[in-house]
Amino acid sequence: MTDTAHLPPDHPRIGRGKIGVLLANLGTPDGYDYWSMRRYLSEFLSDKRVIDYPRWKWQPLLQTVILAKRPFSSGANYKLIWNHDRNESPLMTITKAQTAAVAAALTATRGEGVMVDFCMRYGNPSTGSKLRAMVEAGCEKILFFPLYPHYAGATSATANDQFFRALMKEKRQPAVRTVPEYFEHPLYIDALAQSVERAWTGLSRKPDVLVASYHGMPKRYLAEGDPYHCQCQKTSRLLRERLGWDSGMINTTFQSVFGPEEWLRPYTVEHVAELARQGRKHIAVIAPAFSADCIETLEEINGEIRESFMHAGGEEFTYIPCLNDEPAHVAALVAVIEDNLCGWNAG
């Protein structure tokens, strides 16, 4: 803790040695109207980590063609899942609940010297605004935690990029750490397994197969060194082993394909239809790469992907929600945080 007893009354306020834990997720539009969607999509799709085409080639297409139409369709999809009571997206609602639960757990063990908050990579609340608030509150050490179990350049790396850009604006930078991926953490795997077991208990007939649907990425990213694909495969294997299932009971697939190039395969939307045609009429889908339910799970999986399966002859489609603020998930997040806070104590 900084000793301020000797300072004159008009001296700028000095931090008091707190530890900040800043959770980060992808982001959300402020509303589902055209302009809110356009601002959000423009920021998201302008990120070179997400779309790495040359700016001179990509931006004219994005600003004149894609953003003239896509905000309408994306806004309609967001409207279907919007939390109208709170006037916010489900991702925002869930992230707030996760943050409150993590804060309560850390306060119980570490006291008031730890400050927990959240930010979004795109949209609000911004990474910069939350970092600034933590510095002003006296956080001299900050742990930045991208809520992505698996590392990818388009998720974990861009979140870290934005955090470091915000740090560049700080006159007095706090000591910082970033949390790495936790795709094989035992408590995370156990939380996934518990969610599957709860779903299985509530079904009159057990599904023929569990589809683990991960967010996709262009296939060339794998060749360029991104470990995401391998980490997803390992999570599926560890989950199957934790459940005690035979090989073949969990299928790993990838969703949310965008643009003309080939992405990681198999594509979830095509795979579930093929399962139905093969006679596997009862399936369940889980999304291990998402820490909170969002547009890709509540609308894409439970909408487009469900429809693909049913249209191909499927009979029963079960979506297993993300871990969200389930106690087992919060316990896993807190364990990861504590591992990464090792050696740090409030001043």
N, C-alpha and C positions, 0 to 999 in steps of 0.2 A: 504494500500500500504506500502511496506517495504521501510524505509528510508535508502538510501545508500550513502548519502552525506559524511558520516564520514569514509567510507571504503577506504583502500589504492587502488591504481590503479590495482594491481595484484590480488585483491580479486576475488574469483569465482563469476560469475554473479548471482544475486539474483532475484527471480521472482517479478513481479510488481503488483500482485494482480488481475489478470484477472480471469474471470469465463470461464471455458470450458464446452461446451455441446458436448458430444461425442455420435453420433448416431451409432447403431450397427445392422447389419443384419447377416444373416446366413453365406453367403460366396459364392464364385464362383471360378472355376478353372481359371488359367491364360490363358488357351487355350483349344481346344477340341482334341488335339493330345493325344496319349496314355500316355506319361509320365506326362503331366500336369494333366490329369484326374486321373491317379494313385495316384499322390501326394495328390491331393485334396480329393479323396475318402478315402485314407488311413487315413488322418487326421480326416475326418468326421466320418468314421465308427469305428475308434479307440476310440472315445469319450465314456466314460462309461455312460454318461447321455443319449446317443443315443442308444447304444447297451450295455446292462448291464450284459451280460453273463460273466462268469469268464474268465479272460484274457487267462489262459492256454488252455481253450477250444475254445475261439473265434479267437484269433490271428493266430494260424496255418491255420484255415479255411479261414480267411480273406486274409492273405498274399499269400497263395499258390493256392487257388481255386478261390475265388471271384475276387481278384485284377488281376488275370491272364486274366479274360474275361470281367468283367464289364466295365473297362475303354473304351473298344471298342464300346460297345452298348451305354454307356452314352455319349461318345464323339460324336457318330453319331447323337444322339438326340440334343446335344448342337449345333452341326453344323447347324441344321435346324433352330435354332432360333438366332444364333450368330449375333451380330451387327458387320458386316464385315467392315463397314466404319470406325469404331473406334477400331476394333479388341478387343472387349470385350463383355461380356455377357450382355443381357438386364438388369439383376439385377444390374450390375455395372453402366450402363448408367443411369438407373432410380434413383439409390441411390445418384449418383452425383447430379442429378437434384433436388432431394428432399433436399439434404444438402444445395445446393445453395439457394433454396427458403426459407428454414428455417433460414439460416444465414442472408439473406436480411431482413426478417421480424424482427428478434431479434436485428439486428443492427439498424433498424429504430426506435425501442422503447428503446433500452438499450445502444446504441452507440458502440464505438470501444472496450469497456471493455469486450465484450463477443466474444469468439472464438468458432466457430462451425466447426466440422469435422466429418468424419465417419470412421468406421472400420468394418472388417468382422471377425466373429468367426473362420471361416476356410478360409485358403488362404490369399490373400492380398487385401488391406493393413491390417496388423495384428493389433490386439488390443494393444499389447505391444508397437509397433512402434508409434501408434497414441497417446497413453498415454504419451510416452516419449517426443513426439513433443510438446504436450500441456504443460507439465511441463517445458520444455526448453523455451517455449514462455512466461512463467510467469503465468500460470494458477495455482492459489493457491486453487481454488475450482473447482471441476469437477462434472458435472451431467452426468451420464452414462445412455443412453436411448436405451434399446433393442427394436427394432421396431416390436414387436409382440403384437398385441392387446390383445391376450389371454395368460395367464401364462401356461407354461408347463416346466417340468424339462428338456426336450430335446431342448428347445429353450431359454426362458428367463433365466432359472437357469444356463445353461452352458455358456451363454454369460456373466452373472455376475461372474461365477467361473473364467473365463479367465481374466476378468477385475481385479479381486482381486489378481489373480496370478501375473499379471503385476505390481500391486501396491506393491507386496512383494519385488520387485527388486528396488524400488525407495528409495534412501537414505533419502530424505525429501518427505514424502507422503503428497499430497494435501488433503484437506477436500473433501469428496466424498458423493454423494447421488446416488441411483439407482432409476429409474422410474419404478413403478409397472405397471401391466397390465391396459389397458384402454378400455376393451371390451364393457363397458356400458356407456362410455362418450357420452353425448348428441351430441357433434359435430362430433364424429366418426360415430355414428349411422346416423346422418343427412347426412354426406358425402356418406355413403353407399346408403342411400335412394335416394339421388340425382343421383347417378350413375345408379340406377335401373330406375328411372324416365326418364333419358336421353335415356336409351336403349329402353324403352317401346315406347317413342315418335318416335323413328326411325324405328319401325317395323310396317308393314302393317297389321299384325295379332298378337294380343297379345298372348304370350305363355300360355299354359294350367297350367303351374306350374313353380315356380322359385326354383331351387335346390341350396341350400347354401352348397358348398363343402368345408369342412375344412380338413387340413392335419390330418392324422390319427395317432394313437399311440396304442401300445398294450393295450388290455382291462384291464389287471391286474394292469396297472398304476393307473387306476381310483380307484380300490380297495385299492391301496397303498397310496392314499391321494392326487393324482394330480387333481387339480380342472378344468383342461382344458375342459373336456367333458361338465360339467355344464355351464361353461362360454360360450362355443359355442352355447349351446341350448338357453341361455339367449340372446345372440346377435341376433339369428334368430327371437326370439319372439319380441324383441324390434324393429327390422327392420320391421317386419310385422305390428306391432302397429303403427309405424311411417308412413308406407305407407297406413294405413287404410284398410288393407286387412283382409278377413275372415280367420279363422283357416283352415289350410290345403293348403293354397296357397304357402307356403314356406316349403320345405322339407330339413331337416338337414341330411347331409351325410358326410362320411369320405373317403379320398383317400390316395394314396401312401403307400399301405400295403407292408410290407417287412418282410420276414422270415416266419417260419412255424406256429407261435402261432396266436391265434385269436386277432384281433384288434377291435377298436370301430366300431360298425355297425350302420346303413347300409353302405356297401361299395358303393361309388359313381358309380364305373364302372358297378356294378351289378344293382344298383337302377335305373339308367337311362334306361337300357335295359328293366327292368320290367315296367317302365312307358310307354315305347313304346308299349310293348305287351298289356298293359291295354287300349291302344287307345289314350294315351296322346302323340300326334305326334309332338307337338310344345312345346319345353321347353327352358328355359334359365338357365344358370349356373353362379353363382357368387362365389368368393373365399374370404370370409371376413377375414380369418386368415392371409392372405398374404398382407403385406403393399406395396409390389411391385411385378410386374409380373416377373416370373422366370421360370425355367424348369418345375416345377410342374403345372404351369398354362398354359404357352404358348405351351408346348409340351404334357404334360399329359392330361390336361382338353381338350385343343383344338385339341388333336390328339387321344390318346387311348380312352378317355371317350366319345368324339364325335363319334368315329367309333363304339363303343359299342352301342350307342343309334341308330345310323343310320342302323346298321346291324340288329337290332331287329325290324326295321320297322318304326323308327322315320323319320320325314319329314323335320323339321326345328330345328336346334340347334343353339342357340345364346350364345356366351360366353361374359359376361360382364367383361371388364378389371378390374384389381385391381385399387385401388385409386391412386397409383403412385404419381405424383407430381401435381395432380388436386388441384386448389386453395382451395377447401373446405377441402381436406385432409391436406394440409399444415397448414391451419388455425386450424384444430383439433390438429395436432402435436404441433404447437406453443402454443396452450392453455394448453395442457398437460405439456409442458416444463415450461411454466410460473407458473402453479400450483406448480410444484416441485422445482422451483427456489425461491419460496416465502421466503423472509427474507434474501436472498443472494443479495448483491450488489457488483459491482466491486470496488476494493480498491482504 
